[in-house]
């Protein structure tokens, strides 16, 4: 599950890619259009800029725009500055639990964490933009071109 900050990051990047066609957009405008608190989104966009996911420029014509082609940008990369994908330290059963001494739920939790991370790593911004479906095994199926007749 993504944190609220991770969700905001995906929303902002997707919004820049789909609605602003490479134009720089002020953080306040993106925040207003998405209904996200402006100061919070500004910090999210700054971290995305440091991660080289978006570009920023100051001044009258400044703002943010996408820095990576949508087909080369995964959701995992978008949220990496905000999320920790390592296995959680907390045992689901409330006790001490680790790889050497796993609880009965440890293996399942590790499996669902791995499955979620795999989907984030295989889903690109382009997939989100086009609505590319997931196959039943969790990998992204590329959109098929229409057959012209």
C-alpha positions as CSV (number, residue, x, y, z in Angstrom):
1,X,0.0,0.0,0.0
2,X,1.3,3.4,-0.8
3,X,1.5,6.3,1.7
4,X,-0.6,9.4,1.0
5,X,2.7,11.1,-0.1
6,X,3.4,8.3,-2.6
7,X,-0.2,8.7,-4.0
8,X,0.3,12.5,-4.3
9,X,3.6,11.9,-6.2
10,X,1.9,9.6,-8.7
11,X,-1.1,11.9,-9.1
12,X,1.2,14.9,-9.7
13,X,3.4,13.1,-12.2
14,X,0.4,11.6,-14.0
15,X,-1.3,15.1,-14.1
16,X,1.8,16.7,-15.6
17,X,2.1,14.0,-18.2
18,X,-1.5,14.0,-19.2
19,X,-2.7,17.6,-19.0
20,X,0.2,19.9,-19.6
21,X,2.0,18.4,-22.6
22,X,5.6,19.2,-21.6
23,X,4.8,22.8,-20.4
24,X,6.2,23.9,-17.1
25,X,3.4,24.3,-14.5
26,X,3.6,26.1,-11.1
27,X,3.3,23.8,-8.1
28,X,0.3,25.9,-6.9
29,X,-1.6,25.3,-10.1
30,X,-1.0,21.5,-10.0
31,X,-2.1,21.5,-6.3
32,X,-5.2,23.5,-7.1
33,X,-6.1,21.3,-10.1
34,X,-5.6,18.1,-8.0
35,X,-7.0,19.4,-4.7
36,X,-3.8,18.8,-2.8
37,X,-2.5,21.2,-0.2
38,X,-0.1,23.5,-2.1
39,X,2.8,23.6,0.4
40,X,2.7,19.8,0.8
41,X,2.7,19.2,-3.0
42,X,5.5,21.7,-3.4
43,X,7.7,19.6,-1.1
44,X,6.7,16.4,-3.0
45,X,7.6,18.1,-6.4
46,X,10.9,19.2,-5.0
47,X,11.8,15.7,-4.0
48,X,10.7,14.4,-7.4
49,X,12.9,17.1,-8.9
50,X,15.9,15.9,-6.8
51,X,15.2,12.4,-8.0
52,X,15.2,13.7,-11.6
53,X,11.7,12.6,-12.3
54,X,10.5,16.1,-12.9
55,X,12.4,19.2,-14.0
56,X,11.9,22.5,-12.2
57,X,12.6,26.1,-13.2
58,X,12.2,29.3,-11.2
59,X,10.8,32.6,-12.4
60,X,7.8,34.0,-14.2
61,X,7.7,31.0,-16.7
62,X,8.9,28.5,-14.1
63,X,7.3,25.5,-12.7
64,X,7.5,21.7,-13.1
65,X,7.4,19.3,-16.0
66,X,8.1,15.7,-16.6
67,X,11.8,14.9,-17.0
68,X,11.5,11.2,-18.1
69,X,9.6,9.7,-21.0
70,X,6.4,8.0,-19.7
71,X,7.4,4.6,-21.1
72,X,10.7,4.7,-19.1
73,X,9.3,5.8,-15.8
74,X,7.9,3.2,-13.5
75,X,5.5,3.7,-10.6
76,X,8.2,2.2,-8.3
77,X,10.6,5.0,-9.4
78,X,8.0,7.7,-8.9
79,X,7.3,6.6,-5.3
80,X,10.8,5.5,-4.3
81,X,11.7,8.9,-2.8
82,X,8.7,8.5,-0.4
83,X,8.3,4.8,0.2
84,X,10.4,2.1,1.9
85,X,10.0,-1.2,0.0
86,X,12.0,-3.3,2.4
87,X,10.2,-5.9,4.5
88,X,8.5,-4.4,7.5
89,X,10.1,-5.0,10.9
90,X,6.7,-5.4,12.6
91,X,5.4,-8.9,13.0
92,X,1.8,-9.4,12.0
93,X,1.2,-11.5,15.1
94,X,2.8,-8.9,17.4
95,X,5.8,-10.9,18.4
96,X,9.5,-11.1,17.5
97,X,9.7,-12.3,13.9
98,X,12.6,-12.4,11.4
99,X,13.9,-14.6,8.6
100,X,15.7,-16.8,11.0
101,X,12.7,-17.2,13.3
102,X,9.6,-16.5,11.2
103,X,6.1,-16.5,12.5
104,X,3.3,-18.4,10.8
105,X,2.3,-15.2,8.8
106,X,5.9,-14.2,7.8
107,X,6.1,-16.0,4.4
108,X,2.7,-14.7,3.3
109,X,3.5,-11.1,4.2
110,X,6.8,-11.4,2.4
111,X,5.0,-12.8,-0.7
112,X,2.4,-10.0,-0.8
113,X,5.1,-7.3,-0.3
114,X,7.0,-8.8,-3.2
115,X,3.9,-9.1,-5.4
116,X,3.0,-5.4,-4.8
117,X,6.6,-4.3,-5.5
118,X,6.6,-6.3,-8.8
119,X,3.5,-4.6,-10.0
120,X,5.0,-1.1,-9.2
121,X,8.2,-2.0,-11.0
122,X,6.4,-3.3,-14.1
123,X,3.8,-0.5,-14.3
124,X,5.0,2.6,-16.3
125,X,3.6,6.0,-16.4
126,X,2.6,5.3,-20.0
127,X,0.6,2.3,-18.7
128,X,-1.3,4.6,-16.3
129,X,-1.9,7.1,-19.1
130,X,-3.2,4.5,-21.6
131,X,-5.0,2.2,-19.1
132,X,-2.9,-0.9,-20.1
133,X,-4.4,-3.9,-18.3
134,X,-2.7,-6.2,-15.9
135,X,-2.6,-9.8,-16.8
136,X,-3.8,-12.3,-14.1
137,X,-0.2,-13.0,-13.0
138,X,0.3,-9.4,-12.2
139,X,2.5,-8.2,-15.0
140,X,1.4,-5.4,-17.3
141,X,0.2,-6.3,-20.7
142,X,1.1,-3.7,-23.3
143,X,-1.7,-2.1,-25.1
144,X,-2.3,-3.6,-28.5
145,X,-2.5,-1.4,-31.5
146,X,-5.9,-1.2,-33.2
147,X,-6.3,-3.2,-36.4
148,X,-6.9,-0.7,-39.2
149,X,-9.5,-1.8,-41.7
